[in-house]
Amino acid sequence: MSIEQFGYKQELKRALTFGDLLIYGLIYLVPIAPFGVFGYVSDASKGMVALAYTIGMIGMIFTALSYACMSEAFPIAGSVYSYAQRGIHEYVGFIAGWAILLDYILIPALIYLVSAVSLTAFIPGLPLWFWLVFFILLNTAINTRGVEFTAKANKITLVLELIVLAIFIVFGVIALQKGVNNTSFSMKPLYDANQFNFSTLMGAVSIAVLSFLGFDAISTLSEEVQGGKKAVGRATILSLLIVGILFIIQTWIASDLAKGIKIESLDTAFYQVAELAGGSWLKTLTSLATAFSWGIASALASQAAISRLLFSMGRDRKLPAVLGRIHPKYRTPYISTYCVAVISFIIGIIFQNHIDILTNIVNFGALTGFFLLHISVICHYVIRKRSKHYFKHLISPLLGLTVIGYVLYGMDALAIKVGICWLLIGGIYLFFRSKVKHDKPISFDF
């Protein structure tokens, strides 16, 4: 399907295969993401970490299905911004894009910050800002070179992450079979009748959901993929399922091993477990893998995603038009990429001692965008197209709305206040553009 029928020129280079999209999704999600948040999820879930990730995956599947539906109907860059814009209304699309912008534009900063903090613990002589600059410059250079170059880098880092994960799983299983520190396999990481409490568990799910954020970013590459219009949706769903299964396996093993030690810090809980399984070398390996997989692999993917969103909104003149410029040689949205780099450094410095606050704000932006996405599916397919595929276009989105709404309701109060303020700023900006600047509305031909 050509993007010309949606009123755009094909400016970005179509070079990505289905495999590239799948790898991109896996990289963004980070197969070893639970390494960094295991302690917090374990504490909140009373040890039922595998259950928290299972519920999180099931909840996100409904959102992935909605992304698949809308990416098939509108195979253009812009993700939920484009979907809500064309599925509901132009103004709703802007608010959806503005909300997800809070997620996309802060995630690179959050990822850089987590990685920088991890590495300053290993090399205290180098300041945090050094690692921020290092990661930002490296990823900006790779993303500017072109989507093909980014795809090649993604393949290498994904293989390295999976090797580290495989090593942990092997040594973890061996340790449990040997009964190290009186540990053994059990069903308690999936369900512990003595500790189960639904409201408490959902609090853990709200933390675990952070590990799943990013599968939606595949949709931002819609104008750079080869093949049919269903490739984006299939890659979105498959990447979520693969990573979800990996999350459940590794946290199940880690939860059983954690019974044999006293957790010293929630930040380093997983690395203590790794040390029990294989020794200090495995502890060092898993902690360094976390730092570099987040700081390079995931940050590389997230920077590519936000630059495409800014490009799409700039192309529509909903943000400064300069953001829609394409590099003459590499055919990448280079101005948007540079913009993300600068913002990431500033945010990283501001929130270097408040990672928890930054995490919650990121979640608010993503979940608000997902909420509007589900409404877009219902409006476009059921109301406008009179679709009879009720499960796919009505029941599934409604289930997704329920899950997302519940998680939003239980979020940190400060994150909700900051998020609402962000939406209000977006609303004021939209009013200025439409009523003061008198921007012409975008016409759609359905």
DOBABA-922306 format. One record per residue (C-alpha): residue number from 1; residue in three letters; chain; x, y negated, z. Coordinates in steps of 0.001 Angstrom, whole numbers. Layout:
N
   marmar   pakol   banu         u         v         w
      NUM     ALA      A         X         Y         Z
...
This chain:
446
   marmar   pakol   banu         u         v         w
        1     MET      A         0         0         0
        2     SER      A      1458     -3347     -1087
        3     ILE      A      1569     -6265      1345
        4     GLU      A       721     -8623     -1530
        5     GLN      A     -2923     -7672     -1053
        6     PHE      A     -2711     -9259      2411
        7     GLY      A     -1389    -12523       987
        8     TYR      A      2345    -11997      1654
        9     LYS      A      5469    -11499      -469
       10     GLN      A      7670     -8446        41
       11     GLU      A     10714    -10195      1545
       12     LEU      A     12033     -7603      4005
       13     LYS      A     13971     -4659      2589
       14     ARG      A     12104     -1342      2462
       15     ALA      A     14847      1053      3508
       16     LEU      A     13487      3070      6453
       17     THR      A     12291      6660      6249
       18     PHE      A      9855      8417      8588
       19     GLY      A     12876      9882     10372
       20     ASP      A     14341      6415     10878
       21     LEU      A     11055      5235     12414
       22     LEU      A     10962      8234     14745
       23     ILE      A     14553      7677     15863
       24     TYR      A     13834      3962     16341
       25     GLY      A     10889      4816     18612
       26     LEU      A     12920      7335     20615
       27     ILE      A     15768      4867     21021
       28     TYR      A     13464      2060     22175
       29     LEU      A     11756      4345     24694
       30     VAL      A     15144      5669     25935
       31     PRO      A     14950      9459     26523
       32     ILE      A     16829      8977     29806
       33     ALA      A     14760      5992     30993
       34     PRO      A     13660      7776     34224
       35     PHE      A     17307      7775     35370
       36     GLY      A     16983      4105     36284
       37     VAL      A     13542      4098     37961
       38     PHE      A     13329      7623     39368
       39     GLY      A     13744      6496     42975
       40     TYR      A     10876      4010     42803
       41     VAL      A      8476      6408     41082
       42     SER      A      9396      9203     43510
       43     ASP      A      8850      6980     46530
       44     ALA      A      5490      5698     45266
       45     SER      A      4229      9140     44178
       46     LYS      A      5427     10996     47296
       47     GLY      A      7624     13201     45138
       48     MET      A      5086     13910     42374
       49     VAL      A      7136     12165     39705
       50     ALA      A      6333     14683     36961
       51     LEU      A      2617     14131     37585
       52     ALA      A      3021     10342     37409
       53     TYR      A      4768     10627     34047
       54     THR      A      2182     13125     32776
       55     ILE      A      -672     10728     33577
       56     GLY      A      1295      7831     32101
       57     MET      A      1879      9729     28878
       58     ILE      A     -1785     10725     28551
       59     GLY      A     -2846      7118     29125
       60     MET      A      -397      5806     26525
       61     ILE      A     -1490      8387     23943
       62     PHE      A     -4809      6547     23560
       63     THR      A     -2896      3334     22873
       64     ALA      A      -656      5146     20378
       65     LEU      A     -3761      6425     18556
       66     SER      A     -5092      2874     18327
       67     TYR      A     -1773      1669     16924
       68     ALA      A     -1928      4468     14354
       69     CYS      A     -5421      3394     13271
       70     MET      A     -4548      -277     12879
       71     SER      A     -1134       282     11258
       72     GLU      A     -2910      2346      8599
       73     ALA      A     -5506      -370      7989
       74     PHE      A     -2982     -3240      8040
       75     PRO      A       565     -2031      7182
       76     ILE      A      2224     -5398      7821
       77     ALA      A      4739     -6749     10318
       78     GLY      A      3421     -8419     13441
       79     SER      A      2133     -5441     15438
       80     VAL      A      -818     -6270     17708
       81     TYR      A      -731     -9922     16573
       82     SER      A     -1622     -8891     13025
       83     TYR      A     -4071     -6200     14140
       84     ALA      A     -6127     -8433     16448
       85     GLN      A     -5881    -11286     13960
       86     ARG      A     -7432     -9232     11174
       87     GLY      A     -9455     -6841     13312
       88     ILE      A    -11225     -9457     15478
       89     HIS      A    -10412    -13112     14724
       90     GLU      A     -7459    -15292     13858
       91     TYR      A     -7465    -16990     17275
       92     VAL      A     -7705    -13704     19163
       93     GLY      A     -4778    -12494     17068
       94     PHE      A     -2707    -15441     18211
       95     ILE      A     -3525    -14769     21880
       96     ALA      A     -2690    -11077     21399
       97     GLY      A       595    -12010     19762
       98     TRP      A      1298    -14580     22465
       99     ALA      A       630    -11957     25172
      100     ILE      A      2804     -9256     23606
      101     LEU      A      5424    -11955     23016
      102     LEU      A      5805    -12118     26787
      103     ASP      A      6669     -8405     26710
      104     TYR      A      8845     -8365     23601
      105     ILE      A     10821    -11505     24308
      106     LEU      A     11533    -10585     27934
      107     ILE      A     12336     -6893     27420
      108     PRO      A     15733     -7533     25774
      109     ALA      A     16660     -9804     28693
      110     LEU      A     15483     -7190     31217
      111     ILE      A     17432     -4447     29467
      112     TYR      A     20606     -6530     29231
      113     LEU      A     20274     -7490     32877
      114     VAL      A     19831     -3917     34158
      115     SER      A     22850     -2790     32142
      116     ALA      A     24981     -5734     33251
      117     VAL      A     24144     -5151     36922
      118     SER      A     25071     -1471     36571
      119     LEU      A     28432     -2244     35014
      120     THR      A     29388     -4961     37495
      121     ALA      A     29194     -2251     40170
      122     PHE      A     31835      -252     38276
      123     ILE      A     34012     -3215     37305
      124     PRO      A     33400     -5894     39962
      125     GLY      A     36163     -8086     38541
      126     LEU      A     34027     -9026     35549
      127     PRO      A     31071    -11375     36165
      128     LEU      A     27520    -10469     35191
      129     TRP      A     27379    -13134     32473
      130     PHE      A     30317    -11441     30695
      131     TRP      A     28334     -8229     30190
      132     LEU      A     25263    -10221     29130
      133     VAL      A     27279    -11982     26429
      134     PHE      A     28960     -8728     25380
      135     PHE      A     25727     -6812     24856
      136     ILE      A     23893     -9758     23260
      137     LEU      A     26627    -10550     20727
      138     LEU      A     27081     -6893     19780
      139     ASN      A     23383     -6237     19213
      140     THR      A     22813     -9531     17408
      141     ALA      A     25633     -8743     14970
      142     ILE      A     24233     -5261     14258
      143     ASN      A     20640     -6452     13810
      144     THR      A     21671     -9307     11522
      145     ARG      A     23590     -6929      9237
      146     GLY      A     20370     -5203      8186
      147     VAL      A     17813     -2618      9164
      148     GLU      A     19820       198      7505
      149     PHE      A     22865      -609      9630
      150     THR      A     20637      -708     12715
      151     ALA      A     19166      2688     11815
      152     LYS      A     22643      4246     11557
      153     ALA      A     23614      2850     14957
      154     ASN      A     20370      4214     16406
      155     LYS      A     21152      7750     15243
      156     ILE      A     24547      7777     16938
      157     THR      A     23300      6436     20261
      158     LEU      A     20298      8785     20295
      159     VAL      A     22561     11822     19896
      160     LEU      A     24763     10642     22776
      161     GLU      A     21734     10083     25039
      162     LEU      A     20351     13530     24297
      163     ILE      A     23735     15123     25024
      164     VAL      A     23853     13475     28459
      165     LEU      A     20271     14531     29151
      166     ALA      A     21009     18124     28082
      167     ILE      A     24037     18229     30401
      168     PHE      A     21943     17069     33352
      169     ILE      A     19157     19561     32624
      170     VAL      A     21607     22485     32345
      171     PHE      A     23461     21655     35564
      172     GLY      A     20197     20821     37322
      173     VAL      A     18648     24172     36425
      174     ILE      A     21787     26031     37502
      175     ALA      A     21826     24182     40831
      176     LEU      A     18178     25026     41492
      177     GLN      A     18702     28678     40586
      178     LYS      A     21621     28839     43024
      179     GLY      A     19538     27134     45714
      180     VAL      A     22052     24330     46336
      181     ASN      A     21209     22572     49637
      182     ASN      A     18143     24823     49974
      183     THR      A     16565     23506     46768
      184     SER      A     14478     25593     44373
      185     PHE      A     11935     25299     41576
      186     SER      A      8420     24407     42733
      187     MET      A      5102     23015     41510
      188     LYS      A      5219     20072     43934
      189     PRO      A      6638     17542     41410
      190     LEU      A      3457     18158     39404
      191     TYR      A      1023     18536     42314
      192     ASP      A      1495     18520     46087
      193     ALA      A     -1832     18990     47886
      194     ASN      A      -409     17710     51180
      195     GLN      A       760     14404     49668
      196     PHE      A     -1793     13751     46926
      197     ASN      A     -3629     10425     47064
      198     PHE      A     -5155      9032     43879
      199     SER      A     -4699      5318     44559
      200     THR      A     -1111      5845     45710
      201     LEU      A      -376      7987     42678
      202     MET      A     -1741      5340     40297
      203     GLY      A       644      2869     41873
      204     ALA      A      3453      5189     40846
      205     VAL      A      1947      5508     37369
      206     SER      A      2075      1720     36967
      207     ILE      A      5852      1944     37501
      208     ALA      A      6275      5000     35280
      209     VAL      A      4388      3262     32462
      210     LEU      A      7371       903     32069
      211     SER      A      9353      3853     30695
      212     PHE      A      6786      4277     27911
      213     LEU      A      6727       652     26756
      214     GLY      A      8307       359     23334
      215     PHE      A      6610      3002     21212
      216     ASP      A      4397       205     19874
      217     ALA      A      7432     -1606     18452
      218     ILE      A      7533       854     15542
      219     SER      A      4594     -1045     14052
      220     THR      A      6752     -4173     13698
      221     LEU      A      8747     -2358     10974
      222     SER      A      5729     -1714      8740
      223     GLU      A      7112     -3886      5926
      224     GLU      A     10496     -2124      5947
      225     VAL      A      9394      1514      5704
      226     GLN      A      9298      3686      2612
      227     GLY      A      6464      6110      1943
      228     GLY      A      2785      6115      2792
      229     LYS      A       844      3873      5119
      230     LYS      A       427      6681      7691
      231     ALA      A      4158      6960      8425
      232     VAL      A      4115      4263     11130
      233     GLY      A      1194      5814     13003
      234     ARG      A      2634      9325     12877
      235     ALA      A      6048      8151     14090
      236     THR      A      4394      6186     16915
      237     ILE      A      2446      9173     18241
      238     LEU      A      5245     11717     17773
      239     SER      A      7913      9582     19475
      240     LEU      A      5619      9080     22466
      241     LEU      A      4917     12811     22788
      242     ILE      A      8583     13829     22466
      243     VAL      A      9830     11311     25004
      244     GLY      A      6925     12040     27358
      245     ILE      A      7820     15739     27445
      246     LEU      A     11493     14903     28056
      247     PHE      A     10482     12557     30894
      248     ILE      A      8410     15283     32558
      249     ILE      A     11162     17930     32290
      250     GLN      A     13976     15776     33690
      251     THR      A     11911     14303     36531
      252     TRP      A     10572     17740     37503
      253     ILE      A     14131     19038     37899
      254     ALA      A     15281     15860     39660
      255     SER      A     12329     15920     42093
      256     ASP      A     13079     19484     43192
      257     LEU      A     16774     18657     43613
      258     ALA      A     15949     15497     45588
      259     LYS      A     14564     17653     48416
      260     GLY      A     18130     18658     49227
      261     ILE      A     19443     15152     49931
      262     LYS      A     18582     11988     51826
      263     ILE      A     18045      9170     49347
      264     GLU      A     20338      6247     50205
      265     SER      A     18885      3739     47734
      266     LEU      A     15915      3795     45367
      267     ASP      A     18107      2120     42718
      268     THR      A     20638      4971     42714
      269     ALA      A     18402      7906     43684
      270     PHE      A     18778      9727     40371
      271     TYR      A     22554      9444     40442
      272     GLN      A     22607     11022     43898
      273     VAL      A     20580     13897     42481
      274     ALA      A     23019     14211     39559
      275     GLU      A     25913     14361     42009
      276     LEU      A     24217     17209     43866
      277     ALA      A     23692     19058     40591
      278     GLY      A     27161     18693     39081
      279     GLY      A     29458     16599     41236
      280     SER      A     30738     13033     41159
      281     TRP      A     31587     13234     37445
      282     LEU      A     27927     13856     36574
      283     LYS      A     26889     10974     38810
      284     THR      A     29266      8666     36928
      285     LEU      A     28209     10027     33542
      286     THR      A     24484      9524     34136
      287     SER      A     24909      6027     35566
      288     LEU      A     27135      4877     32689
      289     ALA      A     24766      6497     30189
      290     THR      A     21910      4488     31701
      291     ALA      A     23857      1239     31400
      292     PHE      A     24898      1700     27780
      293     SER      A     21679      3341     26536
      294     TRP      A     19713       369     27843
      295     GLY      A     22293     -2319     27026
      296     ILE      A     23033     -1173     23479
      297     ALA      A     20544      1379     22147
      298     SER      A     17263       183     23631
      299     ALA      A     18227     -3491     23494
      300     LEU      A     19150     -3099     19819
      301     ALA      A     15680     -1746     19045
      302     SER      A     13868     -4296     21201
      303     GLN      A     15703     -7243     19643
      304     ALA      A     14756     -5949     16186
      305     ALA      A     11103     -5698     17265
      306     ILE      A     10751     -9177     18722
      307     SER      A     12544    -10763     15771
      308     ARG      A      9934     -9198     13441
      309     LEU      A      7081    -10478     15589
      310     LEU      A      8531    -13993     15590
      311     PHE      A      9076    -13690     11834
      312     SER      A      5435    -12725     11288
      313     MET      A      4051    -15549     13439
      314     GLY      A      6475    -18034     11890
      315     ARG      A      5471    -16918      8388
      316     ASP      A      1831    -17648      9286
      317     ARG      A      2872    -21061     10709
      318     LYS      A      1572    -20033     14147
      319     LEU      A      5095    -20641     15453
      320     PRO      A      7794    -22871     13888
      321     ALA      A      8174    -21897     10219
      322     VAL      A     11961    -21657     10548
      323     LEU      A     11440    -18353     12375
      324     GLY      A     10127    -16890      9125
      325     ARG      A     13402    -17382      7251
      326     ILE      A     15110    -14317      5745
      327     HIS      A     18890    -13849      5446
      328     PRO      A     19806    -14202      1737
      329     LYS      A     22217    -11241      1809
      330     TYR      A     20965     -8811      4459
      331     ARG      A     17228     -9599      4075
      332     THR      A     16655     -9720      7823
      333     PRO      A     14844    -12373      9928
      334     TYR      A     18146    -13814     11135
      335     ILE      A     16891    -17068     12662
      336     SER      A     14441    -15107     14836
      337     THR      A     17245    -12709     15780
      338     TYR      A     19511    -15573     16876
      339     CYS      A     16634    -17147     18791
      340     VAL      A     16051    -13915     20737
      341     ALA      A     19761    -13743     21594
      342     VAL      A     19777    -17226     23131
      343     ILE      A     16535    -16662     25062
      344     SER      A     17792    -13310     26374
      345     PHE      A     20911    -14915     27831
      346     ILE      A     18965    -17739     29503
      347     ILE      A     16350    -15372     30983
      348     GLY      A     19064    -12971     32118
      349     ILE      A     20850    -15696     34073
      350     ILE      A     17630    -17015     35624
      351     PHE      A     16355    -13587     36757
      352     GLN      A     19666    -11929     37639
      353     ASN      A     18543    -11586     41264
      354     HIS      A     14858    -10927     40532
      355     ILE      A     14728     -7874     38266
      356     ASP      A     11561     -6613     39969
      357     ILE      A      9654     -9831     39142
      358     LEU      A     10854     -9751     35536
      359     THR      A      9723     -6116     35212
      360     ASN      A      6192     -6890     36367
      361     ILE      A      5885     -9879     34025
      362     VAL      A      6976     -7691     31097
      363     ASN      A      4302     -5129     31989
      364     PHE      A      1562     -7785     32054
      365     GLY      A      2380     -8982     28544
      366     ALA      A      2479     -5482     27081
      367     LEU      A      -699     -4245     28759
      368     THR      A     -2673     -7369     27800
      369     GLY      A     -1641     -6872     24187
      370     PHE      A     -2656     -3192     24372
      371     PHE      A     -6041     -4194     25828
      372     LEU      A     -6784     -6440     22837
      373     LEU      A     -5491     -3768     20469
      374     HIS      A     -8163     -1298     21611
      375     ILE      A    -10856     -3929     21136
      376     SER      A     -9492     -4564     17628
      377     VAL      A     -9969      -911     16677
      378     ILE      A    -13603      -949     17797
      379     CYS      A    -14345     -4272     16088
      380     HIS      A    -12693     -3383     12792
      381     TYR      A    -13761       213     12364
      382     VAL      A    -17050       574     14265
      383     ILE      A    -18588     -2897     13922
      384     ARG      A    -17163     -4054     10588
      385     LYS      A    -16599      -766      8728
      386     ARG      A    -19470      1183     10352
      387     SER      A    -17151      4140     10915
      388     LYS      A    -18717      7427     11993
      389     HIS      A    -15439      8766     13426
      390     TYR      A    -16632      8023     16933
      391     PHE      A    -13868      9718     18896
      392     LYS      A    -11068      8139     16878
      393     HIS      A    -12557      4668     16577
      394     LEU      A    -14734      4319     19693
      395     ILE      A    -14215      6889     22466
      396     SER      A    -10407      6927     22294
      397     PRO      A    -10107      3099     22350
      398     LEU      A    -12602      2926     25243
      399     LEU      A    -10541      5446     27214
      400     GLY      A     -7446      3400     26441
      401     LEU      A     -9216       241     27613
      402     THR      A    -10126      1950     30884
      403     VAL      A     -6576      3101     31606
      404     ILE      A     -4983      -224     30665
      405     GLY      A     -7594     -2188     32603
      406     TYR      A     -7044      -118     35738
      407     VAL      A     -3272      -577     35609
      408     LEU      A     -3661     -4323     35012
      409     TYR      A     -6036     -4593     37958
      410     GLY      A     -3512     -2968     40283
      411     MET      A      -537     -5049     39165
      412     ASP      A      1552     -7313     41365
      413     ALA      A      -318    -10561     42138
      414     LEU      A      2616    -12795     41172
      415     ALA      A      2952    -11064     37797
      416     ILE      A      -755    -11601     37131
      417     LYS      A      -487    -15318     38003
      418     VAL      A      2560    -15800     35770
      419     GLY      A       861    -13868     32981
      420     ILE      A     -2320    -15919     33189
      421     CYS      A      -278    -19133     33121
      422     TRP      A      1491    -17847     30015
      423     LEU      A     -1849    -17157     28315
      424     LEU      A     -3107    -20629     29247
      425     ILE      A       -13    -22202     27703
      426     GLY      A      -692    -20173     24563
      427     GLY      A     -4296    -21340     24531
      428     ILE      A     -3235    -24984     24825
      429     TYR      A      -700    -24527     22026
      430     LEU      A     -3366    -22893     19840
      431     PHE      A     -5763    -25798     20503
      432     PHE      A     -3032    -28272     19550
      433     ARG      A     -2255    -26444     16300
      434     SER      A     -5890    -26037     15256
      435     LYS      A     -7525    -29258     16479
      436     VAL      A     -4669    -31778     16537
      437     LYS      A     -2401    -30540     13735
      438     HIS      A     -5466    -29276     11826
      439     ASP      A     -3791    -26072     10644
      440     LYS      A     -5754    -24381      7914
      441     PRO      A     -7312    -21092      8994
      442     ILE      A     -5938    -17939      7403
      443     SER      A     -8412    -16398      4976
      444     PHE      A     -8788    -12643      4928
      445     ASP      A    -10231    -10516      2186
      446     PHE      A    -11617     -7273      3541
